[in-house]
Amino acid sequence: MNTDTHSGMTEQDQIQREAQAWLRRLASGEATQLDIQGFRRWREKSPLHWTTFTEAKRLWQMLDPALAQVAQREAVRAANGTRLAGSRHGRRAFLGFATGTAAAAGAAIVYPPLGLWPALNEWQADYRTVTGEQRMLALANGVNLEMNTQTSVNRLSAQGETPAGIKLISGETAIDLSASAQAFSVNAGAGRSIAQASRFEVRNLDNKVCVTCIEGEVLVEHPLGKRRVHARQQVVYDADTLSPPATVALADWSAWRKGTLVFWQTPLDKVVAEINRYRPGKVVLLASHLNNRAVSGRFAIASLDTVLLQIQQSYDLKAHTLPNGILVLS
């Protein structure tokens, strides 16, 4: 990304202009890994670069969250068969904000409309997978990491008695530790998991963390206490709660590693939310009276559009297709 210097501008003005340009680029949904690396280099040029960018983020945090609901309102209008004159104007206003001011560009990052692109903290991750992508990483001798779709991870160095590990910002990852590997930690949400010579998975979505032990033992540490999780057990926690270990069906929880999604009496709105993690764009379920309808089945991740067609036909839903892969079911 180019950030040319303009004559007559002070250094502060130029850096502010560059910060706005980076916000627009990251919010566009088209930023590449090279862009992210370039942003990091720019951000680390001086303390002034960092503080200017931080101030730009602070400005958009003060905006009314309704800005991010513009796309949602347009989806509702389309589903109702109406296209109001203000709809197109509303979209132009949103895009104009996102491309013309640092505040709105930042709002598009933290409150991405309909979740169509990652939030800022995910863009800044050391490792990230996009929608539908799965990635294998060998972090060290005997430490293998498999990242599921829409997953963002930062590496953590060993500090004192805390072993090296990762911070799971968002998403889902499987950690396989060989017998020769050192202890390894996964920080996620309000807690962390520590294991050695074990296999386990950690899922961090919507401020809720699930830690599932496949083989060996995992120690989960949380402000409310500690839990030892053995094979075929799972612990769930958020900022305020920590569950006891519970037995789970590993084949269902690890099915994503074999290209399958498994649901057992899962509410329809939760099924749609899970599909949205793997499918580019966004599926919006407007038939709220069906939110709690139970769904069971095994579905291939590679054939999710077929699954959506089955859902549409099973519940007699109307489908409206919008740009950017948005599918409205009403």
C-alpha positions in Angstrom: 0.0 0.0 0.0 1.4 3.4 -0.9 1.3 6.3 1.5 2.9 9.2 -0.4 3.9 12.3 1.4 2.0 15.5 0.4 3.7 18.9 0.3 2.6 21.4 3.0 1.6 18.7 5.5 3.1 18.3 8.9 4.6 15.0 10.0 1.6 14.5 12.3 -0.9 15.2 9.5 0.9 12.8 7.2 1.0 10.0 9.8 -2.7 10.6 10.5 -3.5 10.4 6.8 -1.5 7.1 6.6 -3.3 5.7 9.6 -6.6 6.5 7.9 -5.4 4.8 4.7 -4.4 1.7 6.7 -7.8 1.6 8.4 -9.6 1.8 5.0 -7.4 -1.0 3.5 -7.9 -3.3 6.4 -11.7 -2.6 6.4 -12.0 -3.3 2.6 -12.1 -7.0 3.0 -9.3 -7.2 0.3 -6.2 -6.9 2.4 -3.6 -9.5 1.8 -0.9 -11.0 4.0 1.6 -8.6 2.4 -0.7 -5.7 3.4 -0.8 -6.9 7.0 3.0 -7.3 7.1 3.3 -3.8 5.6 0.9 -2.4 8.3 3.0 -3.9 11.0 6.2 -2.3 9.7 4.4 1.0 9.4 3.0 0.8 12.9 6.4 0.0 14.4 8.2 3.0 12.7 7.8 5.2 15.8 5.7 5.7 18.9 3.9 8.5 17.0 2.7 6.0 14.4 1.3 3.7 17.1 -0.4 6.4 19.1 -2.0 8.0 16.0 -3.4 4.7 14.9 -4.7 4.0 18.4 -6.4 7.4 18.4 -8.0 6.6 15.1 -9.4 3.4 16.6 -10.7 5.2 19.7 -12.7 7.6 17.5 -14.7 4.9 15.8 -15.3 3.2 19.1 -17.4 6.2 20.0 -19.7 5.8 17.0 -23.2 4.5 17.3 -23.1 0.7 16.6 -26.0 1.3 14.4 -23.5 2.1 11.6 -22.7 -1.6 11.4 -26.4 -2.4 11.1 -26.9 -0.7 7.7 -26.2 -4.0 5.8 -28.6 -5.8 8.1 -31.4 -3.3 7.3 -30.8 -3.7 3.6 -31.0 -7.5 3.9 -34.4 -7.1 5.7 -35.7 -4.7 3.0 -34.7 -7.1 0.2 -36.3 -10.0 2.0 -39.6 -8.0 2.3 -39.5 -7.3 -1.4 -39.0 -3.6 -1.0 -36.2 -1.4 -2.2 -36.6 2.0 -0.5 -35.0 5.1 -2.1 -33.0 5.6 1.1 -31.6 2.1 1.0 -29.1 2.9 -1.8 -28.3 6.2 -0.1 -27.7 4.4 3.2 -25.2 2.1 1.5 -23.4 5.0 -0.1 -23.4 6.8 3.3 -21.8 3.7 5.0 -19.2 3.3 2.3 -18.5 7.0 2.3 -17.9 6.9 6.0 -15.7 3.9 5.7 -13.6 5.5 2.9 -13.7 9.1 4.0 -13.0 9.1 7.8 -10.8 7.2 10.1 -13.7 6.9 12.6 -16.0 5.0 10.2 -13.3 2.9 8.7 -12.4 1.8 12.2 -16.1 1.0 13.0 -16.1 -1.3 9.9 -13.2 -3.2 11.4 -14.5 -3.7 14.9 -18.1 -4.0 13.9 -17.8 -5.7 10.5 -21.3 -5.6 8.9 -22.8 -9.1 9.1 -19.3 -10.3 9.9 -18.2 -10.1 6.3 -14.6 -9.6 7.2 -12.4 -10.1 10.3 -12.2 -7.6 13.1 -9.0 -5.6 13.7 -7.5 -7.8 16.4 -7.8 -10.8 14.0 -6.1 -8.9 11.2 -3.1 -8.3 13.5 -2.7 -12.0 14.4 0.5 -13.9 13.7 -1.4 -16.6 12.0 -4.9 -16.4 10.5 -7.2 -18.6 8.4 -9.9 -17.1 6.2 -13.4 -18.4 5.7 -13.3 -22.0 4.6 -9.6 -22.4 5.1 -7.8 -24.9 7.3 -4.1 -24.8 8.0 -1.5 -27.0 9.5 1.5 -25.5 11.4 4.6 -27.1 13.0 5.4 -24.5 15.7 8.4 -26.4 17.3 9.7 -29.9 17.7 6.8 -32.1 18.6 4.2 -29.3 18.5 1.7 -29.4 15.7 -1.2 -27.0 15.3 -4.2 -27.4 13.0 -6.3 -24.2 12.6 -9.9 -24.4 11.6 -11.7 -21.8 9.5 -11.8 -18.2 10.7 -9.2 -18.7 13.3 -6.6 -16.2 14.5 -3.6 -17.0 16.7 -0.7 -15.2 18.2 2.5 -16.9 19.4 3.5 -16.6 23.0 7.0 -16.9 24.4 7.9 -18.7 27.6 7.9 -16.4 30.6 9.0 -17.6 34.0 7.0 -20.7 34.9 4.6 -20.2 32.0 5.5 -22.4 29.0 5.6 -21.2 25.5 2.3 -21.4 23.6 -0.3 -19.5 21.7 -3.1 -17.1 22.3 -6.3 -18.2 20.5 -7.9 -14.8 19.6 -10.9 -16.4 17.9 -11.8 -19.6 16.2 -10.8 -23.2 16.7 -7.6 -25.1 16.8 -6.3 -28.6 17.5 -3.0 -29.1 19.3 -1.0 -32.3 19.0 2.0 -32.6 21.4 4.4 -35.5 20.9 6.1 -37.2 23.9 9.2 -35.2 23.2 7.5 -31.8 23.3 7.8 -29.4 26.2 4.7 -28.2 28.1 2.5 -26.0 25.9 -0.2 -23.5 26.8 -3.2 -22.1 25.0 -4.6 -18.8 26.2 -8.2 -18.2 25.2 -10.7 -15.8 26.8 -10.5 -15.7 30.5 -8.4 -18.9 31.0 -5.6 -20.9 29.7 -4.9 -24.6 29.0 -1.6 -26.3 29.7 -0.6 -29.8 28.4 2.3 -32.1 27.6 2.4 -35.2 25.5 -1.4 -34.7 24.8 -3.8 -34.0 22.1 -6.6 -31.5 22.6 -8.8 -28.9 20.9 -9.7 -25.3 22.0 -12.6 -23.4 20.5 -13.1 -19.7 21.3 -16.3 -18.2 19.8 -18.7 -15.6 21.1 -16.7 -15.1 24.3 -17.2 -18.8 25.2 -14.3 -21.3 25.3 -14.5 -25.1 25.0 -11.5 -27.2 25.8 -11.7 -30.8 24.7 -9.1 -33.4 25.6 -8.6 -36.1 23.0 -5.7 -37.9 24.5 -3.6 -37.4 27.6 -4.5 -34.7 30.1 -5.1 -30.9 30.0 -4.9 -28.5 33.0 -7.4 -25.6 32.5 -6.6 -22.6 34.7 -9.3 -19.9 35.2 -9.9 -17.2 37.8 -12.6 -19.4 39.3 -10.3 -22.4 39.8 -8.5 -25.2 38.0 -9.9 -28.3 36.1 -8.0 -31.4 35.1 -9.5 -32.6 31.8 -8.9 -36.2 30.8 -9.4 -38.0 27.4 -12.9 -37.7 26.1 -13.7 -34.9 28.5 -14.5 -31.2 27.9 -14.6 -28.0 30.0 -16.5 -24.9 29.0 -15.9 -21.4 30.4 -16.4 -17.7 29.9 -15.5 -14.7 31.9 -17.9 -15.6 34.7 -18.3 -19.3 34.7 -16.3 -22.5 34.6 -17.9 -25.9 34.1 -16.8 -29.2 35.6 -15.3 -31.8 33.1 -18.0 -33.5 31.1 -17.8 -36.6 28.8 -18.3 -35.8 25.1 -18.4 -37.7 21.8 -14.9 -37.0 20.4 -15.9 -38.1 16.9 -18.5 -35.2 16.7 -16.3 -32.5 18.2 -13.3 -33.4 16.0 -15.4 -34.0 12.8 -14.2 -30.7 11.3 -10.7 -32.2 10.9 -12.2 -34.7 8.5 -14.3 -32.2 6.6 -17.6 -32.8 8.3 -20.0 -30.8 10.6 -22.1 -32.9 13.1 -25.2 -31.6 14.7 -27.3 -33.3 17.3 -30.6 -31.6 18.3 -28.9 -28.3 17.6 -31.2 -25.2 17.2 -31.5 -24.0 13.6 -30.0 -20.6 14.3 -26.9 -22.2 15.8 -26.6 -24.5 12.7 -26.8 -21.4 10.5 -24.1 -19.6 12.6 -21.8 -22.6 12.3 -22.3 -22.8 8.5 -21.4 -19.1 8.3 -18.0 -19.9 9.7 -17.2 -22.1 6.7 -19.2 -20.4 3.9 -18.0 -17.2 2.2 -20.5 -14.4 2.6 -23.3 -14.6 5.2 -26.5 -16.6 5.7 -29.2 -14.5 7.5 -32.1 -16.4 9.0 -35.0 -13.9 9.3 -37.6 -16.6 10.2 -37.0 -16.2 13.9 -39.9 -18.5 14.8 -37.6 -21.3 13.5 -34.6 -20.4 15.6 -35.0 -23.1 18.1 -36.1 -25.9 15.7 -33.9 -28.9 16.4 -31.6 -30.1 13.6 -29.6 -33.4 13.6 -27.3 -34.7 10.9 -23.8 -35.0 9.4 -23.0 -32.5 6.7 -19.9 -32.3 4.4 -18.2 -28.9 4.7 -17.6 -29.0 0.9 -21.3 -29.1 0.2 -22.8 -26.5 2.5 -24.9 -24.8 -0.3 -26.6 -28.2 -0.7 -27.3 -28.2 3.0 -28.8 -24.7 2.9 -31.0 -25.8 0.0 -32.2 -28.8 2.2 -32.9 -26.4 5.1 -34.8 -24.0 2.7 -37.0 -26.9 1.4 -37.5 -28.6 4.8 -38.9 -25.4 6.4 -40.5 -23.9 3.3 -38.3 -20.8 3.4 -37.8 -18.2 0.7 -34.2 -17.5 -0.3 -33.0 -14.0 -1.4 -29.5 -13.7 -2.8 -27.6 -10.4 -2.3 -24.2 -9.3 -3.3 -21.1 -10.5 -1.4 -22.5 -14.0 -0.9 -25.3 -12.8 1.4 -28.2 -15.3 1.5 -31.4 -14.2 3.3 -33.8 -17.0 4.4 -37.2 -15.8 5.3 
